[in-house]
Amino acid sequence: MAEPLRPFDPDADADYQAWRRRKLADPPQPAFIEIEDPEAPDPSQRERLARDCARYNFALFRFTPPPADPQPALKGLGAHFGLSHIDANLCAKDSGLTEITVKDTGTDNHYIPYTNRPIGWHTDGYYNDMAHQIHGMMLYCHQPAHEGGVNQLMDHHIAYIRLRDQNPGWIRALMAPDAFTIPPNIEGGVEIRPATVGPVFSVSPDGTRLHMRYSARQRNVIWKDDPLTREAAAALLELLNGDDPFILQLKLAAGEGVLSNNVLHTRSGFTDAPDPALKRVMFRARYHDPVTR
């Protein structure tokens, strides 16, 4: 039996080049896959979603018709792709699915997802400790914004390729176990989450999956005070703020969503409709599992 490729090993250049050619031959052009029954999608729908996730690290879906309560539909769909260990957070309901809309979260901090402000490039759960990283994620539009609220997506595999092609040393720096730190979260003078230290890029024990934790925010990220790490961080930010053809821009309509292996993403600022009943409402589910077939 042939040995598996090791494309994420900085010293395995032949494996990397073979994998790289396949990834760059296929720019992201996924179509929305229509799903009539989220809890029991037919085999062709499941196969198309799995194929796009394997190809791009994300897939686009559309519920037809959109359910009145999307939460059981989203959990049912996720279960078909190995997504079962959901990550709860400060602002999630008991279901673990988070309703993202403009609201007062009842916390000391003004968390940007619950405002109408833009959100820069990040992966979800970048502040989680390394034992509870977010590998799978769904984002679903229940009601779009009146204006704005556009997302950008970029497969983190592509970010890895762009940086490694420029300087393999940057990859080694970003794989260091202390590449960047997220300061502790303080609520009411109490530390509710300690500082989190970890790499940007990490690889699964079997060498088959690349994971990324990242935030472009400058105020709440402490980069390792090392010239190579700072060079790599600057190069990554420049890449994400550029016009790479592998960056996909989309505004989700009601009933549409993204199933992903927690790819890099953004959100533009938005304006809600004057009618409160028409305000933007998204649902997000974050999992400790990756998307599987």
CORJONOR-V849895 format. One record per residue. N is the residue number from 0. SS is DSSP state (hx for helix, st for strand, lp for the rest). OMEGA is omega as a letter, one per 40 degrees, with the letter a starting at -180 (NA if undefined). NEAR is the number of other ideal C-beta (glycine too) atoms within 12 Angstrom. Layout:
n->N ss->SS omega->OMEGA near->NEAR
n->N ss->SS omega->OMEGA near->NEAR
//
This chain:
n->0 ss->lp omega->a near->3
n->1 ss->lp omega->i near->6
n->2 ss->lp omega->i near->11
n->3 ss->lp omega->i near->17
n->4 ss->lp omega->i near->22
n->5 ss->lp omega->a near->22
n->6 ss->lp omega->a near->30
n->7 ss->lp omega->i near->37
n->8 ss->lp omega->a near->24
n->9 ss->lp omega->a near->25
n->10 ss->lp omega->a near->15
n->11 ss->lp omega->a near->22
n->12 ss->hx omega->a near->19
n->13 ss->hx omega->i near->15
n->14 ss->hx omega->i near->22
n->15 ss->hx omega->a near->28
n->16 ss->hx omega->i near->18
n->17 ss->hx omega->i near->18
n->18 ss->hx omega->a near->27
n->19 ss->hx omega->a near->24
n->20 ss->hx omega->i near->15
n->21 ss->hx omega->a near->17
n->22 ss->hx omega->a near->31
n->23 ss->hx omega->i near->22
n->24 ss->lp omega->a near->13
n->25 ss->lp omega->i near->21
n->26 ss->lp omega->a near->17
n->27 ss->lp omega->i near->32
n->28 ss->lp omega->a near->15
n->29 ss->lp omega->i near->30
n->30 ss->lp omega->i near->18
n->31 ss->st omega->i near->25
n->32 ss->st omega->a near->31
n->33 ss->st omega->a near->23
n->34 ss->st omega->a near->35
n->35 ss->lp omega->a near->21
n->36 ss->lp omega->a near->19
n->37 ss->hx omega->a near->37
n->38 ss->hx omega->i near->21
n->39 ss->hx omega->i near->15
n->40 ss->lp omega->a near->30
n->41 ss->lp omega->a near->17
n->42 ss->hx omega->a near->12
n->43 ss->hx omega->i near->14
n->44 ss->hx omega->i near->29
n->45 ss->hx omega->a near->30
n->46 ss->hx omega->i near->18
n->47 ss->hx omega->i near->26
n->48 ss->hx omega->i near->40
n->49 ss->hx omega->a near->29
n->50 ss->hx omega->i near->23
n->51 ss->hx omega->i near->34
n->52 ss->hx omega->i near->40
n->53 ss->hx omega->a near->28
n->54 ss->hx omega->a near->25
n->55 ss->hx omega->a near->33
n->56 ss->lp omega->i near->41
n->57 ss->st omega->i near->43
n->58 ss->st omega->a near->43
n->59 ss->st omega->i near->35
n->60 ss->st omega->i near->42
n->61 ss->st omega->i near->33
n->62 ss->st omega->i near->37
n->63 ss->lp omega->e near->20
n->64 ss->lp omega->i near->15
n->65 ss->lp omega->a near->28
n->66 ss->lp omega->i near->26
n->67 ss->lp omega->i near->13
n->68 ss->lp omega->a near->20
n->69 ss->hx omega->a near->36
n->70 ss->hx omega->i near->29
n->71 ss->hx omega->i near->20
n->72 ss->hx omega->a near->35
n->73 ss->hx omega->i near->43
n->74 ss->hx omega->i near->27
n->75 ss->hx omega->i near->25
n->76 ss->hx omega->a near->41
n->77 ss->hx omega->a near->44
n->78 ss->hx omega->i near->27
n->79 ss->lp omega->a near->32
n->80 ss->lp omega->i near->38
n->81 ss->lp omega->a near->22
n->82 ss->lp omega->a near->35
n->83 ss->lp omega->a near->21
n->84 ss->lp omega->a near->22
n->85 ss->st omega->a near->31
n->86 ss->lp omega->i near->32
n->87 ss->lp omega->i near->22
n->88 ss->lp omega->a near->29
n->89 ss->lp omega->a near->20
n->90 ss->lp omega->i near->25
n->91 ss->lp omega->i near->24
n->92 ss->lp omega->a near->18
n->93 ss->lp omega->a near->9
n->94 ss->lp omega->a near->21
n->95 ss->lp omega->i near->27
n->96 ss->lp omega->a near->37
n->97 ss->st omega->i near->35
n->98 ss->st omega->a near->30
n->99 ss->st omega->i near->39
n->100 ss->lp omega->i near->29
n->101 ss->lp omega->a near->28
n->102 ss->lp omega->i near->22
n->103 ss->lp omega->a near->13
n->104 ss->lp omega->i near->22
n->105 ss->lp omega->i near->13
n->106 ss->lp omega->i near->19
n->107 ss->lp omega->a near->15
n->108 ss->lp omega->i near->24
n->109 ss->lp omega->a near->16
n->110 ss->lp omega->a near->26
n->111 ss->hx omega->i near->24
n->112 ss->hx omega->a near->35
n->113 ss->hx omega->i near->29
n->114 ss->lp omega->i near->22
n->115 ss->lp omega->a near->26
n->116 ss->lp omega->i near->20
n->117 ss->lp omega->i near->22
n->118 ss->st omega->a near->32
n->119 ss->st omega->a near->27
n->120 ss->st omega->i near->35
n->121 ss->st omega->i near->37
n->122 ss->lp omega->a near->42
n->123 ss->lp omega->i near->40
n->124 ss->lp omega->a near->36
n->125 ss->lp omega->a near->37
n->126 ss->lp omega->i near->37
n->127 ss->lp omega->i near->29
n->128 ss->lp omega->a near->22
n->129 ss->hx omega->i near->22
n->130 ss->hx omega->a near->13
n->131 ss->hx omega->i near->24
n->132 ss->lp omega->i near->35
n->133 ss->lp omega->a near->39
n->134 ss->lp omega->i near->37
n->135 ss->st omega->a near->42
n->136 ss->st omega->i near->44
n->137 ss->st omega->i near->50
n->138 ss->st omega->a near->40
n->139 ss->st omega->i near->42
n->140 ss->st omega->i near->37
n->141 ss->st omega->i near->33
n->142 ss->st omega->a near->31
n->143 ss->lp omega->i near->31
n->144 ss->lp omega->i near->31
n->145 ss->lp omega->i near->19
n->146 ss->st omega->i near->17
n->147 ss->st omega->a near->21
n->148 ss->lp omega->a near->37
n->149 ss->lp omega->i near->25
n->150 ss->st omega->i near->38
n->151 ss->st omega->i near->32
n->152 ss->st omega->i near->40
n->153 ss->st omega->i near->40
n->154 ss->lp omega->a near->39
n->155 ss->hx omega->i near->43
n->156 ss->hx omega->a near->38
n->157 ss->hx omega->i near->36
n->158 ss->hx omega->i near->41
n->159 ss->hx omega->a near->42
n->160 ss->hx omega->a near->31
n->161 ss->hx omega->a near->31
n->162 ss->hx omega->a near->38
n->163 ss->hx omega->i near->36
n->164 ss->hx omega->i near->20
n->165 ss->hx omega->a near->19
n->166 ss->lp omega->i near->21
n->167 ss->hx omega->i near->23
n->168 ss->hx omega->i near->20
n->169 ss->hx omega->i near->34
n->170 ss->hx omega->i near->39
n->171 ss->hx omega->i near->25
n->172 ss->hx omega->a near->33
n->173 ss->hx omega->i near->43
n->174 ss->lp omega->i near->33
n->175 ss->lp omega->a near->27
n->176 ss->lp omega->i near->20
n->177 ss->lp omega->a near->21
n->178 ss->lp omega->i near->36
n->179 ss->st omega->a near->38
n->180 ss->st omega->i near->28
n->181 ss->st omega->a near->29
n->182 ss->lp omega->i near->20
n->183 ss->lp omega->i near->20
n->184 ss->st omega->a near->24
n->185 ss->st omega->i near->16
n->186 ss->st omega->i near->17
n->187 ss->lp omega->a near->11
n->188 ss->lp omega->a near->9
n->189 ss->st omega->i near->12
n->190 ss->st omega->a near->12
n->191 ss->st omega->i near->16
n->192 ss->st omega->i near->22
n->193 ss->lp omega->i near->16
n->194 ss->lp omega->a near->19
n->195 ss->st omega->a near->29
n->196 ss->st omega->i near->25
n->197 ss->st omega->i near->33
n->198 ss->lp omega->i near->31
n->199 ss->lp omega->i near->44
n->200 ss->st omega->i near->38
n->201 ss->st omega->a near->28
n->202 ss->st omega->i near->25
n->203 ss->lp omega->a near->18
n->204 ss->lp omega->i near->9
n->205 ss->lp omega->i near->13
n->206 ss->lp omega->a near->19
n->207 ss->lp omega->a near->20
n->208 ss->lp omega->i near->29
n->209 ss->st omega->i near->40
n->210 ss->st omega->i near->38
n->211 ss->st omega->i near->44
n->212 ss->lp omega->a near->36
n->213 ss->lp omega->i near->43
n->214 ss->st omega->i near->35
n->215 ss->lp omega->i near->32
n->216 ss->lp omega->a near->25
n->217 ss->lp omega->a near->14
n->218 ss->lp omega->a near->12
n->219 ss->lp omega->i near->25
n->220 ss->lp omega->i near->31
n->221 ss->st omega->a near->24
n->222 ss->st omega->i near->32
n->223 ss->lp omega->a near->25
n->224 ss->lp omega->a near->15
n->225 ss->lp omega->a near->19
n->226 ss->hx omega->a near->15
n->227 ss->hx omega->i near->24
n->228 ss->hx omega->a near->32
n->229 ss->hx omega->i near->21
n->230 ss->hx omega->a near->23
n->231 ss->hx omega->i near->37
n->232 ss->hx omega->i near->34
n->233 ss->hx omega->i near->23
n->234 ss->hx omega->i near->28
n->235 ss->hx omega->i near->42
n->236 ss->hx omega->i near->27
n->237 ss->hx omega->i near->20
n->238 ss->hx omega->a near->30
n->239 ss->hx omega->i near->33
n->240 ss->lp omega->a near->18
n->241 ss->lp omega->a near->18
n->242 ss->lp omega->a near->12
n->243 ss->lp omega->a near->26
n->244 ss->lp omega->i near->16
n->245 ss->lp omega->i near->33
n->246 ss->lp omega->a near->28
n->247 ss->st omega->i near->31
n->248 ss->st omega->i near->20
n->249 ss->st omega->i near->29
n->250 ss->lp omega->a near->24
n->251 ss->lp omega->i near->37
n->252 ss->lp omega->i near->25
n->253 ss->lp omega->i near->25
n->254 ss->lp omega->a near->28
n->255 ss->st omega->a near->33
n->256 ss->st omega->a near->41
n->257 ss->st omega->i near->46
n->258 ss->st omega->a near->50
n->259 ss->st omega->i near->46
n->260 ss->lp omega->i near->43
n->261 ss->lp omega->i near->44
n->262 ss->lp omega->i near->47
n->263 ss->st omega->i near->44
n->264 ss->st omega->i near->41
n->265 ss->st omega->i near->33
n->266 ss->st omega->i near->36
n->267 ss->lp omega->i near->22
n->268 ss->lp omega->a near->20
n->269 ss->st omega->i near->31
n->270 ss->st omega->i near->18
n->271 ss->lp omega->i near->24
n->272 ss->lp omega->i near->20
n->273 ss->lp omega->i near->10
n->274 ss->lp omega->a near->10
n->275 ss->hx omega->a near->14
n->276 ss->hx omega->a near->11
n->277 ss->hx omega->a near->18
n->278 ss->lp omega->a near->25
n->279 ss->lp omega->i near->38
n->280 ss->st omega->i near->33
n->281 ss->st omega->i near->38
n->282 ss->st omega->a near->41
n->283 ss->st omega->i near->46
n->284 ss->st omega->a near->47
n->285 ss->st omega->a near->38
n->286 ss->st omega->i near->37
n->287 ss->lp omega->i near->27
n->288 ss->lp omega->i near->28
n->289 ss->lp omega->i near->33
n->290 ss->lp omega->i near->38
n->291 ss->lp omega->i near->23
n->292 ss->lp omega->NA near->18
//
